Amino acid sequence: MKHGKGIIIVVNKWDEIEKDDHTMESFKKEIYNKLAYITYAPIIFISAKTGQRVNKLFSMINEVYGENSKRVSTGVLNQVINEAIAIVQPPTDKGKRLKILYVTQASTKPPTFVIFVNNKDIFHFSYERYLVNHIRKEFGMVRNANKNYSKRKT
């Protein structure tokens, strides 16, 4: 993460696990609980020994690389941020409300966004995390392998 690389969580030796209908979901839940800071990363269960899902790993690598290289236009990005603000209002502090003036993408690999606000002192990290998660969800930068998100055209 610190070096701007995409992340895929690969679970090997999947052939050696005793499985039922819920095993994979149980493992995913446990992994995301332990790695709560990267719940956006897709998980793939493989077996290097049998080759199970190894071919899917390479397509997932290409997909995550594409997401990590994604560029979002400022207009679309600001529309998404305005939708997020409408859902959850920015925080206030001592009667002052945080105002988000605009957002732009500064770079890719990883996609890096700059948010211009009226007062950075009242821009709480939890609201920043909310906005980051909203951006990830809207633009498909979350759990690519599962395909269970809305994805907006950029």
N, C-alpha and C positions, 0 to 999 in steps of 0.2 A: 504494500500500500504506500509506504513512504517513498518508494522509488517510481511511483506512477504506473505500475504494472497492473494488468488485469489479474483477477484472482479466480481460480477454479479450485474447489475442494474435491480432491480425488481420493476415494476410498478403495484401496486395493485389497486383494485376497477375498473378494466377495464370494468366490466359489466355495470358500471354507466355512461360511456362515450358515447355520441352520435357519431356514427362512419359513415364514408363513405370509399371509396376505398383508400384514401390517409391519413387517420387519423393516422395509426400506423407509417408510414414513417415521417409524420410531427412531431409527438411526438419524434421519435428517433432523428431527426435533431435538435430539440429544446434541448433535453437532452444532446446530444453531444456538442452543442454550449455552454451550461452552464457548462458542465463537460469536457472541452477540454483537460484536463490533463489525462483523462482515456478513450480516444476514442477507445482503444483496448478492453474495457470491453463489453461483450455481454449484450443486453437488452432483457428482457422477460416481456410480459404484461400478468398479471394473474388476476384472481378473486378468492380470498379465499372463498368468500361467495358461489359461484357456482361451484368452483373447476376447472374452466377453466384454462388450461395449467399448473396447479400445478404439475401434474405428469411429465411434461417436465422440470420443474424447478429442480427436483432431478437428472435427467440425465444430465442437464447442470452443476449442481454442480460437479458431478463426472468428467465430461469432463474438466471443468476449473481446478479442482484439478490435473488431469492428465497433463494438460499443465503446471501448476505451478511446477510440479515434474519432468518435462522433462529434460533429460540430452542429450546434443549434443556433438558429438565427435569433438575434436580439428581440425582434418583434414577437416571435412565437414564445420565446422564453419569458418575456414580460407578461404575455397573456396567461401563461401557466402560473406564474407567481401571483398575478392578480386573482386567479381562481383560488389559489391556496389561501390567500389573504381573506377572501370572502368566506371560506370555510372556517378558518381559525384566525381571529383578529390578532394583530401584533400586540406584544405586551406593552403595558404602561408602567411608568415609575414616577411616583410623586406627581401624578396628574399629567405627565407628559407621555404621549403615545409615540411609539416607534413608527416612523413612516419609511416605507421602502420606496425610494425614488425611482430606481430602475436596476435591472440586472443585465449583465452581459457575460459572454463566455470569453475568458482570457486565453485559454489554451486547451489542447487536447493531450491525451496520454499522460495523466488522466484528464477527462473533461474537468476543467477548472472554471468556476464561475465567480464573478465579482459582484457583490451586492452593495449598492450605494444607498445609504440611509441618512436620516436627519440627525441621529444621535447614536453613535456606536456603543455608548455606555449602557444603553437600555436594550441592546440587541443580545438577548440572552442566548446561551449556547443551545438550550432546548428548542427555541424557536428556529434557530439556524438548522438544527438537526431535522426539524419538521420540514423546513423548506427543501433541504437536500433530499430527504426521503420522497417528497412530493415530486421533485425533478426526476429522480431515479424512476419512480413509478410511471410518470407520464411519458418519458422518453425511452423506456425499455432498458434502462441501465440497472436492472435488478433481476436476479435469478433467471437468466436467459434460458437455462435448460428446462425450466418448468413451464414456460410460456403461459403463466397465469397472471398476467398483468395487462393493463391497457397500454397501448403503445401509440404515441402520437407521431405523425410525420414531421420531420425536421426540414 
